[in-house]
Amino acid sequence: MTVELYAFTCGTLTIPRGFLLAGEKGRIMVPIPSYLIVHAKGKALFDSGLNIRTQTDPQGYYGDDAIKYDMFHFHPGEEIAARLRSVAVAPEDIDFLVNSHLHYDHSGGNAQIPNADIVVQAREWAHAAEVPDRVEGYVHGDYETGQRIRRVEGEHDLFGDGSAVCIPTYGHTPGHQSLRVRTASGEFILCGDACYLKQSLENLHLPGVIADKDAALQVFLRLREMQARGSRIMYGHDPEFWKTIPQAPLRLG
């Protein structure tokens, strides 16, 4: 069975360019994507974007760096709950929220999706629990919400029919995962931060901030193989790539 796939961007974030490409200088403004997957058995999200608190109190949420580096460009109506309502989907009706990992720009909107089971790799959850609050990009309040947590190990078939499958892509963080989605128009790999930029994959240029370089390189090679077989790679934070992506209510696939 295939599914319908929709893409949203939920604000933008300014970060050092070297985070994305080792050795590069300067800063870069990047989009924050989220995806809606509609299946006969239910609805799922892949990543939830930024915490709504960053719209009004970025310093209180993330500390002085939020102001010093003008990090957050996130306005009312761009949060994931509003994005869903704009396409007539109630946030309360989402069944699963797959977090690629638990960094603040991927799990910040979790609390806005109150009835969803959170699907995360067990090793990611364990790592995030050990890291101090607001260190390494983890903000505990983003994911310690009281929601039901499904800690999965390796591949996980979300609906049981192969249409949406979590695939481990460890490297960016110890428990990073991506999502393979099969639609009527083809297969998509929702990368999260397994591959930030198109040029990263083309040049095998690793990020400057990474948990496991060897694992991340192996993920790049796997993504290349998937791409060669016809999968469309959805780069995580590529500003030029995202200018070409149809936003909901238009279907991506």
CORJO-V565454 format. One record per pair of residues at least 12 apart in sequence whose ideal C-beta (glycine too) atoms are under 6 Angstrom apart, sorted by sequence separation. I is the first residue (numbers start at 1). J is the second residue. D is the distance in Angstrom with one decimal. If there is no record, write none. Layout:
i=I j=J d=D
i=I j=J d=D
This chain:
i=155 j=167 d=5.7
i=178 j=190 d=5.9
i=14 j=27 d=5.5
i=34 j=47 d=4.9
i=166 j=179 d=5.8
i=167 j=180 d=5.5
i=178 j=191 d=5.3
i=58 j=72 d=4.8
i=154 j=168 d=5.3
i=178 j=192 d=5.6
i=14 j=29 d=4.9
i=34 j=49 d=5.1
i=165 j=180 d=4.8
i=97 j=113 d=5.1
i=178 j=194 d=5.2
i=204 j=220 d=5.5
i=12 j=29 d=5.1
i=13 j=30 d=5.6
i=32 j=49 d=4.9
i=164 j=181 d=5.2
i=32 j=50 d=5.8
i=54 j=72 d=4.3
i=176 j=194 d=5.9
i=12 j=31 d=5.6
i=13 j=32 d=5.9
i=55 j=74 d=5.3
i=94 j=113 d=4.9
i=97 j=116 d=4.1
i=163 j=182 d=5.1
i=201 j=220 d=5.9
i=54 j=74 d=5.3
i=96 j=116 d=5.8
i=11 j=32 d=5.2
i=91 j=112 d=5.6
i=96 j=117 d=5.4
i=97 j=118 d=5.3
i=98 j=119 d=4.5
i=99 j=120 d=4.8
i=172 j=193 d=4.4
i=9 j=31 d=4.4
i=10 j=32 d=4.9
i=91 j=113 d=5.2
i=94 j=116 d=4.6
i=102 j=124 d=6.0
i=172 j=194 d=6.0
i=201 j=223 d=5.9
i=92 j=115 d=5.2
i=96 j=119 d=5.5
i=101 j=124 d=5.4
i=9 j=33 d=5.6
i=10 j=34 d=5.5
i=50 j=74 d=5.2
i=169 j=194 d=3.8
i=194 j=219 d=5.2
i=8 j=34 d=4.8
i=102 j=128 d=4.4
i=125 j=151 d=5.3
i=52 j=79 d=4.8
i=7 j=35 d=5.5
i=195 j=223 d=5.8
i=80 j=109 d=4.0
i=118 j=147 d=5.2
i=122 j=151 d=3.8
i=6 j=36 d=4.3
i=49 j=80 d=5.0
i=81 j=112 d=4.1
i=117 j=148 d=4.8
i=118 j=149 d=5.0
i=119 j=150 d=4.8
i=122 j=153 d=5.5
i=5 j=37 d=5.8
i=48 j=80 d=5.0
i=80 j=112 d=5.5
i=104 j=137 d=5.8
i=110 j=143 d=5.7
i=117 j=150 d=5.2
i=3 j=37 d=5.3
i=4 j=38 d=4.2
i=103 j=137 d=3.9
i=108 j=142 d=5.0
i=111 j=145 d=4.7
i=104 j=139 d=4.6
i=107 j=142 d=4.6
i=110 j=145 d=5.5
i=3 j=39 d=4.7
i=102 j=138 d=5.9
i=107 j=143 d=4.8
i=174 j=211 d=5.4
i=189 j=226 d=5.7
i=198 j=235 d=5.4
i=104 j=142 d=5.8
i=173 j=211 d=5.2
i=197 j=235 d=5.8
i=10 j=49 d=3.4
i=11 j=50 d=5.5
i=195 j=235 d=5.7
i=196 j=236 d=5.0
i=198 j=238 d=5.4
i=102 j=143 d=5.1
i=171 j=212 d=5.0
i=196 j=237 d=4.7
i=197 j=238 d=4.6
i=189 j=231 d=5.1
i=191 j=234 d=5.7
i=193 j=236 d=4.9
i=198 j=241 d=5.4
i=171 j=215 d=3.8
i=187 j=231 d=4.5
i=188 j=232 d=5.0
i=189 j=233 d=5.2
i=190 j=234 d=5.0
i=192 j=236 d=5.4
i=170 j=215 d=4.9
i=171 j=216 d=3.0
i=191 j=236 d=4.9
i=34 j=80 d=5.5
i=188 j=234 d=5.7
i=127 j=174 d=4.6
i=127 j=175 d=5.9
i=171 j=219 d=5.1
i=45 j=94 d=5.5
i=169 j=219 d=4.7
i=43 j=94 d=5.2
i=123 j=174 d=5.4
i=124 j=175 d=2.5
i=43 j=95 d=5.7
i=44 j=96 d=4.1
i=45 j=97 d=4.8
i=46 j=98 d=4.9
i=123 j=175 d=3.8
i=42 j=95 d=3.7
i=47 j=100 d=5.6
i=121 j=175 d=3.7
i=50 j=105 d=5.7
i=14 j=70 d=5.8
i=121 j=177 d=5.0
i=14 j=71 d=5.4
i=51 j=108 d=3.5
i=50 j=108 d=4.3
i=47 j=106 d=4.6
i=49 j=108 d=6.0
i=49 j=109 d=4.7
i=12 j=73 d=4.4
i=48 j=109 d=3.3
i=11 j=73 d=5.9
i=48 j=110 d=5.1
i=96 j=158 d=5.9
i=11 j=74 d=3.3
i=188 j=253 d=5.5
i=11 j=78 d=4.6
i=10 j=78 d=5.3
i=185 j=253 d=4.7
i=10 j=80 d=5.5
i=183 j=253 d=3.3
i=101 j=173 d=4.5
i=32 j=105 d=5.3
i=8 j=83 d=4.3
i=101 j=176 d=4.6
i=100 j=177 d=5.8
i=98 j=179 d=5.7
i=51 j=142 d=5.8
i=13 j=105 d=5.8
i=100 j=192 d=2.7
i=44 j=158 d=6.0
i=41 j=159 d=5.0
i=39 j=159 d=5.1
i=37 j=164 d=5.4
i=46 j=179 d=4.9
i=46 j=190 d=5.0
i=35 j=190 d=5.6
i=1 j=161 d=4.8
i=3 j=163 d=4.9
i=2 j=163 d=5.9
i=87 j=248 d=4.8
i=1 j=163 d=5.3
i=87 j=249 d=4.8
i=5 j=181 d=5.3
i=20 j=196 d=4.6
i=20 j=197 d=5.9
i=5 j=183 d=5.2
i=2 j=182 d=5.6
i=3 j=183 d=5.9
i=2 j=183 d=5.1
i=2 j=184 d=4.8
i=21 j=205 d=5.4
i=22 j=206 d=5.5
i=22 j=208 d=4.0
i=20 j=207 d=5.5
i=19 j=208 d=5.7
i=18 j=208 d=4.1
i=19 j=209 d=4.8
i=30 j=237 d=3.8
i=30 j=239 d=5.8
i=31 j=242 d=4.5
i=7 j=245 d=5.4
i=8 j=248 d=5.6
i=6 j=248 d=3.9
i=7 j=252 d=4.7
i=6 j=252 d=5.9
i=4 j=251 d=5.9
i=5 j=252 d=4.7
i=5 j=253 d=4.2
